[in-house]
């Protein structure tokens, strides 16, 4: 199977939060690589195109932008 990703992804199941304009939305990180992640949310409504992603266990949040959206998943690229 061809994989055109910039970096290999790793399946994970980590808690996280999407942080923007003083708001916070809980999410679950489903897979991650050096260049981005796929996150799962209860509802993608109201989530902006750029935000900070805080991953449980990481000290520093990562600034990212949305690469794609589906029903309850969002693919992000790290800036």
C-alpha positions as CSV (number, residue, x, y, z in Angstrom):
1,X,0.0,0.0,0.0
2,X,1.4,3.4,-1.0
3,X,1.8,5.9,1.8
4,X,2.4,9.5,0.7
5,X,2.7,10.9,4.2
6,X,5.6,13.1,5.1
7,X,6.2,11.2,8.3
8,X,5.1,7.7,9.5
9,X,2.0,7.8,11.8
10,X,1.6,5.9,15.0
11,X,-1.7,4.8,16.5
12,X,-2.4,6.2,19.9
13,X,-5.3,6.7,22.3
14,X,-4.4,9.8,24.2
15,X,-6.6,12.5,25.8
16,X,-6.2,16.0,24.5
17,X,-7.7,19.4,24.3
18,X,-8.3,21.9,21.5
19,X,-7.6,25.5,22.8
20,X,-8.6,28.7,21.0
21,X,-9.8,32.2,21.9
22,X,-10.1,31.2,25.6
23,X,-12.2,28.1,24.8
24,X,-11.3,24.5,25.3
25,X,-12.8,21.4,23.7
26,X,-11.8,17.9,24.8
27,X,-10.6,15.5,22.2
28,X,-9.0,12.1,21.7
29,X,-5.8,11.8,19.7
30,X,-6.2,8.6,17.5
31,X,-2.9,8.7,15.6
32,X,0.1,11.0,15.5
33,X,3.3,11.7,13.5
34,X,6.0,14.3,13.6
35,X,4.0,16.4,11.2
36,X,0.4,16.0,12.3
37,X,-2.4,14.0,14.0
38,X,-5.9,12.7,13.6
39,X,-8.1,13.7,16.5
40,X,-11.6,12.7,17.4
41,X,-14.2,15.1,18.8
42,X,-17.8,14.9,19.9
43,X,-18.7,17.5,17.3
44,X,-16.5,19.4,14.9
45,X,-18.9,22.4,14.9
46,X,-17.2,25.6,16.1
47,X,-13.7,24.3,15.9
48,X,-11.6,26.9,14.0
49,X,-9.1,26.2,11.2
50,X,-6.2,26.9,13.5
51,X,-5.8,26.2,17.2
52,X,-3.5,24.9,19.9
53,X,-3.5,21.1,20.5
54,X,-2.6,20.1,24.1
55,X,-1.8,16.4,24.2
56,X,-1.9,14.6,27.6
57,X,1.6,14.0,28.8
58,X,3.1,16.7,26.7
59,X,4.3,19.9,28.4
60,X,4.0,22.2,25.4
61,X,0.9,22.6,23.3
62,X,1.3,22.4,19.5
63,X,0.0,25.0,17.1
64,X,-1.8,23.3,14.2
65,X,-4.1,23.9,11.3
66,X,-6.9,21.7,10.0
67,X,-5.9,19.6,6.9
68,X,-9.3,17.7,6.6
69,X,-12.5,17.1,8.5
70,X,-15.0,14.3,8.6
71,X,-18.0,13.5,10.8
72,X,-16.2,13.3,14.1
73,X,-12.5,13.4,13.1
74,X,-10.2,16.2,12.2
75,X,-6.8,15.8,10.6
76,X,-4.3,18.5,11.6
77,X,-0.9,19.5,10.5
78,X,1.5,20.9,13.0
79,X,2.8,24.4,12.2
